[in-house]
Amino acid sequence: MRGLYAVAYGMVKLALRTDAGEEKGLRLVGAGETFGAAVMFLEKPCPVDAVALADTLLVVLPAESVFALLERDPRFARSLIASLSQRMHGLVADVEASALRGGLQRVAAYLDAHAELCEDGAALVRLPTTKTVIASHLGITKETFSRLLRELAQLGLIAVARREIALLDRSGLAELARNGPAPR
């Protein structure tokens, strides 16, 4: 069905897949987020696979209803344009990271961008899905992702406890994400 897909709860992975079965994760879509707008507007086949990573409820807003709402409500139109612009900005940042940054920088940037502040002021990242999915999104293998997490822990920047990662030195992690590792 042509329309805008909204995730009521759960998580959906959007990924490109080759005929050989290789995959490049593009985006994780969580509760309250949407996908499919570009396909809805362009009336072209969807170039990505959408796979639920957990128990997920999708709500489909039919294209005709979305178009009618766009004509009636300028705030909704601006909000949808802002959402599409944010996604495009994110994709450009992902391409830049893949082309111009090493794996360690990409992992550091991912952790810094996904950190949540706890009540005690500590910064924590709860991995929203498996290491395999996150690694694919970052353009590395699961094994490389695990190795780079260990390297960041050895540098004293993070501490890993299963799917929770404490940022011990967030400013150092952000510096590494921006400028890469210091020359040795």
Beta strands, then each sheet from edge to edge (+ up, - down):
strand 1: 3-9
strand 2: 11-17
strand 3: 23-30
strand 4: 34-35
strand 5: 49-52
strand 6: 57-62
strand 7: 116-117
strand 8: 123-126
strand 9: 158-161
strand 10: 164-167
sheet 1: 4+ 1- 6+
sheet 2: 3+ 2- 5+
sheet 3: 7+ 8- 10+ 9-
end
